[in-house]
Amino acid sequence: MGDSAFDAPKLASLPIISIEPFLTPNAHGRLSAAAALHAACSEYGFFYLDISSYADPSEPEELIRLAREFFARPQQEKDEISIANQDNARGYQRLKENVTNGKADNHEGIDFYRPVETPDKSKPLWGENQWPAIPGFREKYERWVEKMKKLGLIVVEAMATGLGLTSEECAELLSKVDDSFWVMRVIGYPPLPDNYDGYSCGAHRDYGCLTFLYADPTPGALQVFLTQPGLLVEKTGSLPPEQEVEEGGQWINADPIPGCVVCNIGEMWEIWSNGLYQSTLHRVVHKGSNYRVPFFFEPNFDARIEPLPASLRLQDEDRTIRGAHGPRKTYQPVVYGDFLLRKVGSNFDSGMGRYDSDD
């Protein structure tokens, strides 16, 4: 009789999907990769995106080195680019200055947003980005922004294929993200203190379209809440005591994989898919130091987001097969900029307003 710790079934990792088939027109494997994206978004809302054929691993590794250098600087120097200098969103936030679900997050960070044509730091989200005075920092991070913006367009087009959009519908969808109101965060996580009443970053769902997360190799940090009934989860011993099964689901680790970014969908995809895809709860719990660079590929600020015809077709087909009757639930349209400001705008009066604050 084997040791039960080894005999017990284990959860397969979140799916790993390569971006390579979408980097050249008519490449082999595009349809199967698009189908894998659709399945991952339908079942998990999270997946690993293998970008080894798209980005040299040395690029994000250099970003982490620069982040480590900045966060090691004296507090006074870091405060020179404080969010208080701008719109309470763009710039540096001290340790525990960021708040999620009413609790201080045990991390410090720098937030950058898409530059706006007429900056006004008295308006939420409408200030100017502030950059550390470290040689190469701005240049290398701006290069990553451009690479992630292109990746966002590639992934959105691939997801459109997975949902069955026509070429005209795909073009319309891409027009909603071709001037993305993107956000990039550079985050430093010290070890979470024992008995700390909070998290490195509390549980939240992302607001927008797609998140691409690059992190250093620290395991046991990012945790994803999966809701599949009967889910079998590998117990590695690396999870904190609060990592128990919760009603309706289970927190699992989404550890970094070389050559991959962790990708998850935001609430705008819930609307576009009319609920076929769900934005998934996730949180960060660090027992050691860690650095990560999430890039949020978002819709255009003025984009009107509404259920895609292809999503409604899929749901109508399913209802026909099941013999369902009665009206179909349809998500209400939103303008992304209005939605975003409603999400974070109430935080600005209190000096909060960081991107992943979520009440």
Long-range contacts (C-beta under 8 A, 24 or more apart in sequence): 5-235, 8-232, 9-232, 10-232, 10-233, 10-234, 11-231, 11-232, 11-233, 11-234, 11-252, 13-48, 13-257, 14-40, 14-44, 14-46, 14-47, 14-48, 14-224, 14-254, 14-262, 15-39, 15-40, 15-44, 15-47, 15-48, 16-47, 16-48, 16-50, 16-257, 16-260, 17-47, 17-48, 17-49, 17-50, 18-49, 18-50, 18-53, 19-49, 19-50, 19-51, 19-53, 19-54, 19-151, 19-154, 19-155, 19-158, 20-50, 20-53, 20-54, 22-154, 22-155, 22-157, 22-158, 23-53, 23-54, 23-154, 30-158, 30-161, 31-161, 33-158, 34-158, 34-159, 34-161, 34-162, 35-162, 36-162, 37-155, 37-158, 37-159, 37-162, 38-159, 38-162, 38-163, 41-159, 41-162, 41-265, 41-269, 41-273, 41-276, 41-277, 42-276, 42-277, 43-228, 44-224, 44-226, 44-280, 45-264, 45-265, 45-277, 45-278, 45-279, 45-280, 46-224, 46-254, 46-262, 46-263, 46-264, 46-280, 46-282, 47-262, 47-263, 47-264, 48-254, 48-257, 48-260, 48-261, 48-262, 48-263, 49-155, 49-212, 49-260, 49-261, 49-262, 49-263, 50-259, 50-260, 51-151, 51-259, 51-260, 51-261, 52-258, 52-259, 52-260, 54-147, 54-151, 55-147, 57-258, 57-259, 59-140, 59-143, 59-144, 59-147, 60-144, 60-214, 60-293, 62-140, 63-140, 63-141, 63-144, 63-186, 63-214, 63-293, 64-214, 64-216, 64-291, 64-292, 64-293, 66-132, 66-134, 66-136, 66-137, 66-140, 66-141, 67-186, 67-187, 67-188, 67-291, 67-293, 68-188, 68-291, 69-134, 70-110, 70-132, 70-134, 70-137, 70-186, 70-188, 71-108, 71-188, 71-291, 73-132, 78-108, 78-132, 80-133, 81-110, 81-130, 81-131, 81-132, 83-111, 83-353, 83-354, 84-351, 85-121, 85-130, 86-121, 86-127, 86-128, 86-130, 87-121, 87-122, 87-123, 87-124, 87-125, 87-126, 87-127, 87-348, 87-353, 88-124, 88-348, 88-351, 88-352, 88-353, 89-113, 89-124, 89-125, 89-127, 89-344, 89-348, 89-353, 89-354, 89-355, 90-125, 90-127, 90-128, 90-129, 90-130, 91-129, 91-130, 92-130, 93-354, 95-190, 97-354, 98-201, 98-352, 98-354, 98-356, 98-357, 99-347, 99-352, 99-354, 99-357, 100-199, 100-201, 100-202, 100-203, 100-204, 100-356, 100-357, 100-358, 101-202, 101-203, 101-204, 101-358, 101-359, 102-359, 103-197, 103-198, 103-199, 103-202, 104-198, 105-198, 105-199, 105-200, 105-201, 105-202, 106-189, 106-190, 106-192, 106-193, 106-196, 106-198, 106-199, 106-200, 106-286, 107-187, 107-188, 107-189, 107-190, 107-200, 107-201, 107-284, 108-187, 108-188, 109-185, 109-186, 109-187, 109-188, 109-354, 110-185, 110-186, 111-183, 111-184, 111-185, 111-354, 111-355, 112-141, 112-145, 112-183, 112-184, 112-185, 112-186, 113-181, 113-182, 113-183, 113-184, 114-180, 114-181, 114-182, 114-183, 114-301, 124-341, 124-344, 124-345, 124-348, 124-353, 125-340, 125-341, 125-344, 141-184, 141-186, 144-184, 144-293, 144-295, 145-182, 145-184, 145-295, 148-182, 148-184, 148-212, 148-295, 148-297, 149-180, 149-182, 149-297, 151-212, 151-297, 152-177, 152-180, 152-182, 152-209, 152-210, 152-212, 152-297, 153-177, 153-178, 155-210, 155-263, 155-297, 156-209, 156-210, 156-297, 159-269, 160-310, 163-273, 163-276, 163-308, 163-310, 163-311, 163-314, 164-310, 164-313, 164-314, 165-308, 165-309, 165-310, 166-310, 169-308, 169-309, 169-310, 173-272, 173-308, 176-299, 176-300, 176-303, 176-304, 176-305, 177-209, 177-297, 177-298, 177-299, 177-300, 177-303, 178-300, 179-300, 179-301, 180-209, 180-297, 180-298, 180-299, 180-300, 181-298, 181-299, 181-300, 181-301, 181-336, 181-337, 181-340, 182-295, 182-296, 182-297, 182-298, 183-208, 183-295, 183-296, 183-298, 183-355, 184-293, 184-294, 184-295, 184-296, 185-293, 185-294, 185-296, 185-355, 185-356, 186-291, 186-293, 187-291, 187-292, 187-293, 187-294, 188-289, 188-290, 188-291, 189-221, 189-284, 189-286, 189-289, 189-290, 189-291, 189-292, 190-286, 190-289, 191-286, 191-287, 191-288, 191-289, 192-285, 192-286, 192-287, 199-283, 199-284, 199-285, 200-283, 200-284, 200-285, 200-286, 200-290, 201-283, 201-284, 201-356, 202-283, 202-358, 203-281, 203-282, 203-283, 204-281, 204-282, 204-283, 204-356, 204-357, 204-358, 205-266, 205-267, 205-279, 205-280, 205-281, 205-282, 205-358, 206-264, 206-265, 206-266, 206-267, 206-279, 206-296, 206-356, 207-266, 207-267, 207-268, 207-296, 207-298, 207-339, 207-340, 207-343, 207-355, 208-266, 208-267, 208-268, 208-296, 208-297, 208-298, 208-299, 208-336, 208-340, 209-265, 209-266, 209-268, 209-269, 209-296, 209-297, 209-298, 209-299, 210-263, 210-264, 210-265, 210-266, 210-269, 210-296, 210-297, 211-262, 211-263, 211-264, 211-265, 211-266, 211-294, 211-295, 211-296, 211-297, 212-261, 212-262, 212-263, 212-294, 212-295, 212-297, 213-261, 213-262, 213-263, 213-264, 213-292, 213-293, 213-294, 213-295, 214-261, 214-292, 214-293, 214-294, 214-295, 215-256, 215-262, 215-290, 215-291, 215-292, 215-293, 216-256, 216-290, 216-291, 216-292, 217-256, 217-258, 218-256, 218-286, 218-288, 218-289, 218-290, 219-253, 219-255, 219-256, 220-253, 220-255, 220-285, 220-287, 221-253, 221-255, 221-284, 221-285, 221-286, 221-290, 222-253, 222-254, 222-255, 222-262, 222-282, 222-283, 222-284, 223-251, 223-252, 223-253, 223-254, 223-282, 223-283, 223-284, 223-285, 224-251, 224-252, 224-253, 224-254, 224-264, 224-280, 224-281, 224-282, 225-249, 225-250, 225-251, 225-280, 225-281, 225-282, 225-283, 226-250, 226-252, 226-280, 240-285, 240-287, 242-285, 243-285, 251-283, 254-282, 266-296, 266-298, 267-339, 268-298, 268-299, 268-305, 268-336, 268-339, 270-331, 271-305, 271-306, 271-307, 271-331, 271-332, 271-333, 271-334, 272-305, 272-306, 272-307, 272-308, 272-311, 273-307, 273-308, 273-311, 274-307, 274-308, 274-311, 274-312, 274-315, 274-329, 274-330, 274-331, 275-329, 275-331, 276-311, 276-314, 276-315, 296-355, 298-336, 298-340, 299-336, 300-336, 301-336, 301-337, 301-340, 302-335, 302-336, 302-337, 303-335, 303-336, 303-337, 304-333, 304-334, 304-335, 305-333, 305-334, 305-335, 305-336, 305-339, 306-331, 306-332, 306-333, 306-334, 307-331
